[in-house]
């Protein structure tokens, strides 16, 4: 299970907006060793806010541990990146087989990509129950 510390910044119904400070690598050397934290600061220097399930009724200001189920990140990345590309190739292949003009093949590829993005939206709704959630409250604010 992937876990990270965060601070609750807003509450709405059963959801909480949490502020997560970007960290890099293992953090064992506190940024003094291999230099990965210095590289990460170039690309991820700002804190990020996420919306998570608030099953423990954490309050604004609470420091919490946010958890994501094992494999959820990989599944999400796979759906987000692979599905549109597969649909693009599939639609372009179908258009190439049935039509001889490159314009129609390109149009088929674009339509396949758009169909792939629409499918990502549908699949994302089905994955909704596996969203990150507040595993426990560390400190009450």
C-alpha positions in Angstrom: 0.0 0.0 0.0 1.4 3.4 -1.0 1.1 6.0 1.8 2.1 9.6 2.3 1.5 12.3 4.9 -0.8 15.2 4.1 -2.6 18.1 5.8 -6.4 18.5 5.5 -7.1 21.9 4.0 -10.9 21.6 3.2 -13.8 19.3 3.9 -16.9 18.6 1.8 -19.4 15.9 2.7 -17.4 12.6 2.7 -14.4 14.0 0.9 -11.4 16.0 2.1 -8.9 18.1 0.2 -5.4 17.4 1.4 -2.1 19.2 0.8 0.8 16.9 0.1 4.3 18.2 0.1 6.3 16.7 -2.8 9.1 14.4 -1.7 11.6 12.4 -3.7 13.0 9.0 -3.5 13.6 7.3 -0.2 14.4 10.5 1.8 16.8 8.4 4.0 19.6 10.9 3.5 17.4 14.0 3.9 18.5 15.3 0.5 22.2 15.1 1.3 23.2 11.9 -0.6 22.5 10.8 -4.2 21.1 14.2 -5.3 17.7 12.9 -6.4 16.0 15.4 -4.2 17.8 18.2 -5.9 16.6 17.0 -9.3 13.1 16.5 -8.0 13.0 20.1 -6.8 13.5 21.2 -10.4 10.3 19.5 -11.5 8.2 19.1 -8.3 8.9 22.0 -6.1 5.3 22.9 -5.2 2.9 21.2 -2.8 -0.1 19.5 -4.5 -3.7 19.3 -3.3 -5.7 16.1 -3.8 -9.3 15.2 -3.0 -9.6 11.9 -1.1 -12.3 9.9 0.8 -12.7 11.1 4.4 -14.0 8.0 6.1 -12.4 8.9 9.5 -14.0 12.4 9.6 -10.7 14.3 9.7 -11.0 18.0 10.4 -9.3 20.9 8.6 -5.7 21.2 9.9 -5.4 17.5 10.8 -2.2 15.8 9.7 -3.2 12.5 8.1 -1.8 9.5 6.3 -3.3 9.1 2.8 -3.2 5.6 1.4 -3.6 4.2 -2.1 -4.3 0.5 -2.7 -1.5 -1.6 -4.2 -1.7 -1.6 -8.0 -4.1 1.3 -8.2 -1.5 3.7 -9.6 -0.3 1.2 -12.2 -3.8 0.4 -13.3 -4.6 4.1 -13.5 -1.5 4.8 -15.6 -2.2 1.9 -17.8 -5.7 3.0 -18.5 -4.7 6.6 -19.0 -1.9 6.0 -21.4 -2.4 2.7 -23.1 -6.1 2.7 -23.9 -6.1 5.8 -26.1 -3.0 4.6 -27.9 -4.5 1.1 -28.5 -7.7 2.7 -29.8 -5.7 5.1 -32.1 -3.8 2.1 -33.6 -6.9 0.0 -33.9 -9.0 2.7 -35.6 -6.1 3.6 -38.0 -5.7 -0.1 -38.9 -9.4 -0.5 -39.6 -9.4 2.7 -41.7 -6.3 1.5 -43.6 -7.8 -1.9 -44.3 -11.1 -0.5 -45.6 -10.1 2.7 -47.2 -7.1 3.4 -49.4 -6.7 7.2 -48.8 -4.3 8.4 -46.1 -6.6 11.2 -45.2 -9.2 8.7 -44.0 -6.5 6.7 -42.1 -5.4 9.9 -40.3 -9.0 10.8 -39.5 -9.6 7.3 -38.3 -6.6 7.6 -36.0 -7.8 10.9 -34.5 -11.3 9.5 -34.0 -9.8 6.3 -32.4 -7.8 8.6 -30.0 -10.9 10.5 -29.1 -12.8 7.3 -28.5 -9.9 6.1 -26.3 -10.2 9.2 -24.2 -13.9 8.8 -23.9 -13.3 5.2 -22.8 -10.8 6.4 -20.2 -13.5 8.6 -18.7 -15.9 5.6 -18.4 -13.3 3.3 -16.9 -12.2 6.0 -14.5 -15.7 6.1 -13.1 -15.6 2.4 -12.5 -12.3 2.7 -10.7 -13.7 5.5 -8.5 -14.2 3.2 -5.4 -10.5 2.5 -5.4 -9.6 6.1 -4.8 -7.1 7.3 -2.2 -8.5 7.5 1.3 -7.4 8.8 4.7 -6.0 5.8 6.5 -5.5 7.4 9.9 -5.2 10.8 11.6 -1.7 11.5 13.0 -2.3 14.9 14.7 -5.4 16.9 15.3 -5.0 20.5 14.2 
